[in-house]
Amino acid sequence: MCGVGLRGGAGAGGGGGGTMEDIPLDRVCKSPDELHKWVRQHLGIDVPRKSLCAGHDAPFDYLCNAYFEPAQDCVVWAPRGGGKTRLGAAATLLDLLHKPGVSVRILGGSIEQSRKMWDHLIPDIERLLPEDDKGKPPFKRRASELKLDAYGSTAAVLTQSQKAVRGLRVQKMRCDEVELFWPEVWEAAQLVTKSATDRHGSPVRATIEAISTQHIPGGLMSRIIDNARATGQRVFRWCILDVLERCPPQRDCITCLLFPECQGRAKESGSGFVTIDDAIDMKRRVSDQVWKAEMLCHAPSLTGRVFAEFDPAVHVTDDLLPGLLSLGIDFGYANPFVCLWITWTDIGGGNRRFHVFDEYVQARRTVDQHILAMEARGWPRPEWVGCDPAGNHRNEQTAKSTIDLFKAQQYRVRNKASTIVEGIDLLRLLFRTDHGRPRLTISPRCKNLITALMAYRYPDVPDGENPLKDGVHDHLIDALRYWAINNERKDILPRSY
């Protein structure tokens, strides 16, 4: 559990206190109580069964979901050091022992992350399944593969690549730290599971688990959580408070660094494995933003955001401003083609207010197909289109450029050259509030653009002043900044600028 102490000890009883007879290693648990006792007895982990925070889940809720069939696809959103990787290893061990014949794969955001769950699992296996009288272990193990001979169960660690994922047919896929996954690998992983019947004759439902903290606004984990909630998939969420130990009575709550979030609840119902001192030390070491995002599991940290000025509560509105229409377009084929519809109106003093009211995002279509799809929206003809100057490059087969194709359909195209930084600076000016209102707003129907504005960020290793080109969000931002750059500066800049 990432360096935090575990309550209870491995071995018979494990602190069980005689409230229930010892449970044999091979015996399938029939109830949550038996499962909790089994994990405490054989793994030495006293998994919290009650959350400290309202609206959160107890870590044991996840373990029950993974163990009792029919299991369900789920998302685990938990803090760093909050036990999610250790519990994933425990769930894997239970699958291997109690669902003989099952196949489990562990896929991490990096091979190092995959190994973390593996490095919990293997010592458990070696301790619980000792060598026989001839010194032979009852399992076969290579660096990243494991087979339990007597059970017919297998587990393996996968590298994060489409080649490693595609072609699999397994019952359980545990994806650890999915925030670090490449989107294409996550998509490929969705198609590799297959339900089966174990050697006891019991059905084992194929499931995928997404396990992670949530680091990045609009990142992969954020999208996975949003999709899970939209489709009714279970999201298990707990924070560092939910895994705190019972706070000793002699501690003074009022002077405690954790009191703003704990409010003394750890004295009444704390039952976790993270010590109060460790939690206090962690909070001291990080910014308030990081603490809230990565330890309290609030909204992701805004650190590194390009458009820190953008606030959905301020800039997202249903108001459709009357006025003339223009488009911002980013060309693409394998990458998505993006079109944004933007209208404007005069607000007095020679100033204008702008509103993005629709978006079109689609990959792997030809330009003529995109134009038909755009016109099928039924919006009025735009005054002009702002796009990437690279659209002037001519196709070797047709000798025509993408811009030529738009002009052939009677679109007025503007394609002024600029740097990324120039466009970003203009957009920042537009997001500023003027007399209590921003000069650029976004319709709630433009969900991809809103997510991109929240997620567009600078790389961890700076590349000059340029943001990260993540292949997901940058195309929508590019379309918006091409539009901004191709406005007349007198139209887009406030008169006071």
N, C-alpha and C positions, 0 to 999 in steps of 0.2 A: 504493500500500500504506500509506495513512494516515500519510504523513510519515516513513516509514523508508526508508533507502537501499536501492537495488537493486544486486545484484551483476551484473557483465557490462554490455556496452554494446550499443545497438541498431546494426544494420548487419551487413554480411556477416561471417560468422564469429562475431561477438558473443562472442569469447572461446573459441570452439570449439576452438582449438588445432590444427586440421588433422587431428583424429582421424576426421573424417567429412567428405565433400564437402559444400559448401554445398547447402542444400535450397531449391529454388525455392518462391516464395510459394504457388503454386497446387497444388503436389504434395501429394497426400494421404499422410499418414504411415502407414507399414505396421507400425510397432513402437513401443513406449515409448521406445526409444533415439532414433528419428527424431523423435518428438514432442518429446522434451526438447530435442534440438538445434534444432528449428524454433522453439520458444519462446525459446530463448536467442539464436538468430541474429536473428530478426525483431522480438522484443519486448524483448530485452536483459534477460530475467529468468532467473536461474539457480534454478529451482524445486527446493527440497530434495527428494531422493528417498529419504531415510532419516530416520525419526523419532529424536529423542534420548531420548524417554521410552518406557519399556516400556508396551505396550498402546495406544499412540497410532499414528496414521497419518501418513505423510508427505504434505505438501500435493500432491505430484505424483500421489499415488494418486487424489485427487479429479479432477484434470485428465484422467487416463486414463479414469476412469469416464464423465466428460462427453463425451469425444471418441470413443472407440471404440464402434461400434455392435455389438450392440444396447446402447445406453446404459440405465442403470437410474435410477429414482427414487432420490434420496439425500438425506441430511441432512448438512450441514457445520456442525460445532460447533467454533468456533475463536475465538481471543482477539481483542480489539481491537488493531488494528495488525498482525494476523497474516497479512495478505495475502489474505483470503477474497474481498473485493470485487474486488481486482485480478485474481485468478485467475478469478473469475466473468466479468470483462470479456474475459480471454484466451480462455476457453472459448466465449464468444459470438462473438468474432472468428473463431475456428477453425470454428465452425458455419457462419458466413456464407460463408467462403471455400471450405471443403472439402466442404460439403453444399449445393450450389447449389439454390436454390428453397426452402430452409428458412425458417421463420418463428420468430423468437425474441422473447419479451417479458420485460422487466425490471420487476419489481414490488417496491417497497421499503416498509419500514415507515413511511416518509414520502416525500414527493416529493423532499426533499433527499437521502434515502438512495438513492432510485432514480437520482438524478442523479450520485451518486458513481461508480457502475459505468459509467454513460453517459459521464462525463467522462474515464474511462480509455479507453473504446472509441473515441470519436470522434477523438482525436488519433492513435491507432494507425491508424485508417482513412485519415485525411488524409495521414499520412506514408507509408504502404505503398501507397496507391493515388493517386499524384499526378495532377495535371491533364495533359491531352493537349497536343499542339502548339498547339491553339487556345485553351488556357486553360480547358478544360471538364473538370470532375472526372468520374470514371466512377461517380458515385453521386448520388443525390438525397437531400437532407437538409433536414428542417424542425427545429423546436426539439426535438421529442421523437420523430421518426420518421426512419428511414434505409432506403434501398433501394439495393442494389448492382446497377446496370443489367446488367452482363455476367453476373452470377451469378443474378439473379432472387431473391436472398435479402433478407429484411426483418427489421428489429429496431425496437423501440419501447419507450419508457418509459411505464408506466401509473401513474395516480394510484391511491391505495388507496381504492377504492370498489367496491361491487357492480356499479354501472352500467358502470364501466370494464372489469371482468373478465368479466361475463356476456356470452355471445354470441360469445366468441373461439373460434377453432379454430386453434391453433398447435402446433408440434412441441415447442418448448422454452420452459418457464416458469421463470425464475430469480427466486426470492423472497429478497430481501436484507434482513437484520435482521428476521426473522419474529417475534422477541420483541415487536416493536412493532406487529404486525398486530392488527386487529380480528378476533376469531374468525370472524365471519360472512363476512368477505372471504377469509380463508384457506380456509374451507369452499367458497365459490363458486369459488375458483381450482382446486380439485381436479377440476373437470369441464370444463376448457377446452382440453385437449390432444387432439391427433389425430395418429396416426402417418401417415407419407407415404413416398413414394419420391422421392429427389432427382434432379436432372437427369443424374447419372451412372448412374441406374438402381439405385442402392443404397438399401436400406430405412433410414429414419430413424425410430427409435422415439420416441414421445411421452413426455416426462419432465417431472417437476416437481422442482426442487431447493429445499430449505429451508436457507438459509444464515444463521447468526446466532451471536452470543455467547448465553449463557444467563444472564439477569439475575435472574429472579424465581422463587423456589421455587413449583412448581406452575403456573408461567406457561405461555404457549402453546408456547414452545420446549421446555420440560420435557415437556409432553404429546406433542409431535411426536416427541421422542426416545424416550419410552416406547412410543409406538405403533409406531415404526419397529423397535425391538428386538423387540416382541411379534410383528410380522408378518414379520420377517426382512429388512426393508429395510436397506440399508447406511448406517451412520453413520460419517462421516469426522470424526475428532476429532484436533486437534493444539493445542498450547499455545505460549506464547511461547518456551519452551526449544527446541521443535522447529524454530523458524525463526531461532535464534541463529546469528551468524557463528562461524567457528572462533576460539576464544579464543587470543589471542597467548600464547606460552610464558612471557613475562616477567611476566605477571600472577600474583599470589599468591592461590591458591584460598582459603586459610584465612581471609584477611581480606576476601574478596569477599562483597558483600551477597547474591549469587545462589548462594553455595555450598550453603546448606541444601537447595535443590531441584536444583541442577545437579550437585553432587558431583564436579565436575571433568570431566564428560563432554563439555562443549563444547570442551575442548582436544583431545579424541580424534576426535570425529565431527561437530562443528558445521559446517554448510554453508549456513546461511540468510542472510537479508538484514537482520536486526535486529542492530544493533551492541551489544556488551556494555555500553558506556557508556549507550546509550539505555535498555536494559532496566533497568540499575541506577537510573537517574534516575526511571523510571516506578515502580519498586518503592518508592523513597523517598517519592514524592508521595501514595501511597494507603494506606489501612488494610490490615492483613493479610487481612481478610475480602474486600475488593474485589480485592486481588491474586490471591487463591486462586480466586475465582469468575470474574473476567473475564479474567485473564491465564494462570492455570494450568489453567483449565477444570475446576475441581473442582465440587462441588455449588454451586448458586446462593447468592449472598450472602443472609444473614439480616437485613441492614439494613432497618429499617422494618417488620419482622414484628410483628403485633399480639400473637400468642401465642408469644413467644420461649420461654416455659416448656415448650411442647409439644415432646416429643422422641419420635419413633416408637419408638426403642429402649426407652423407658421406658413410654410410654402406649399402645402398640399391643400387644394381647395376645389370645390365643384363649380366655382364661378367661371363662366365662359365669356370672356371679354369680346364685345362686338368689335369688328374692325377687319383690316386686311389680313391675308393669310400668306405665310411663307413656310418653307420646309427646310429641315436639316437632315442630311442624308450621309450615311457612311456605307460605302460600297463593300460587298463581300459575296463570296460564293461558299467556300468551305466554312469561313467565318460568317457570322450572320450579317445580312443586309439590314440596315436600320433606317427607318424614316420617322421623323417627328413632325407633327403638325403644330404650328405656332401662330397664334393670332395676337394682334396688338390693338391698343386704343390710346388716344391722347388723354393725358391726365392734367393738362394745363401747364402753362409755363414752358411750352415747347418740349415737355417730357412725355415719355410713353411708358405704358405698362404692358408686359408680355405674358402670355399664358400658353403652356404646352397642353393641348387637350386630347391628343391621340398619339398612339405609337404603333409601329409595325416592325416586327422583328422576325426574320425568317432566313434560314440558310438553305443552300443547295437548290436554288432556283435561278433561272436565267433572268436577265434584266427585263426583257419584255414581259415575263411572268410577274415580276415585281410591280411593274407599271400597271398591269391589269388589276392586280390585287389592291394596289393603292387607290386606283380610280373606283374600284368596287366599294370603297368606304362611303362614297357619296358626298364627300366634302367638296366645297367650291374649288375652282381652279386656283392654285397659288399664284401670287404675284411673281415669286421667284423661288429658286431652289439653291440652297447653299450646300456645297459638297467639297470633297477632297480633290485637290488639283491632280492627284494621281489618277483620277478618273479620265484624264486626257490620254492616257497610254492606249495605243491602238492594239486591238487583237490581231495576232499574226494571221489568222484565217480570214477574218472579215474585213480587216484594214479599218475597222471602225472602233472608236473608243466608247466607253460607257456613257460619257457625257454626250457624245454624238447621238447615241440612241435616245437620250432624253430630249435633246434639241429637236430630233426628228419628230417627236411627239408634241412639239410646240411648247416645251418648257423653257423658261428663261433661267439659265444656269449661271450662278456665280461660283467661282472657285479660286478665290484669293489664297495665295500661299501665306503660311504663318507658322510660327512655332507652337508647340503644345502649350508652353507657358503663357504665351500671348492670349490664347483662347481661354485658358483657365482664369487668368486675371480678369478678363471681361465678364465671365460668368460670376465670379465672386462679387464684382460690382453690382451685377443684376440681383444677386441674392441679398444684398444689403437692404435693410428696411428704410423706407423714405416716408416720413410722417406716419410711422407706425405700420406701414405696409411694404412688403417687398415689391420690387419692380419685375420680378420673374416668378411665376407660380406654376404649379404642375397639377394636372387633373389626377384624381385618385385612380382613374382607369389606366394611367401610365405606370403600371406596377413595376415593369422592368427598369424604367428610367429612375423611379424613386429608389429602388434597391441599388442601382448603380451609383447614384449620388451618395448614398449612405456608405457603400462599400469601396468606392474608388479611393485608393490610398497610395502612400509612398512605400517603396520596397524597404525591407529591413536593412539592406545594404544600399545606401543612397546611390542613385544614378544621376548625378547632377541635380537638377530641379525637376526631373521627369518622374511622373507617377508610374506605378507598376502596370505593365500591360499584361493583365491576367487572362486575356482571351474571352472573358465573359462580360465584364462591366465596361471595359474601355471602349467598346464599339458604340455603346449608347452615349457615352460622354463625348466621343469623337463627333457623332452626329450633331450633338448640341453645340459643341464649340465651333464646328464648321458653320453652323447657322449664325452664331454670335459674331464670328470674324467677318462674315460676308454682309452683315448689316452696314449701312453707312454709320460711321462713328458719331456723327451729329444726331442720328436717330436713336442709337442705343445707349449713349452715355448721358448722364444727367447734365443739365445745363450748368450746374454748379461745379462740374468736374474740371 
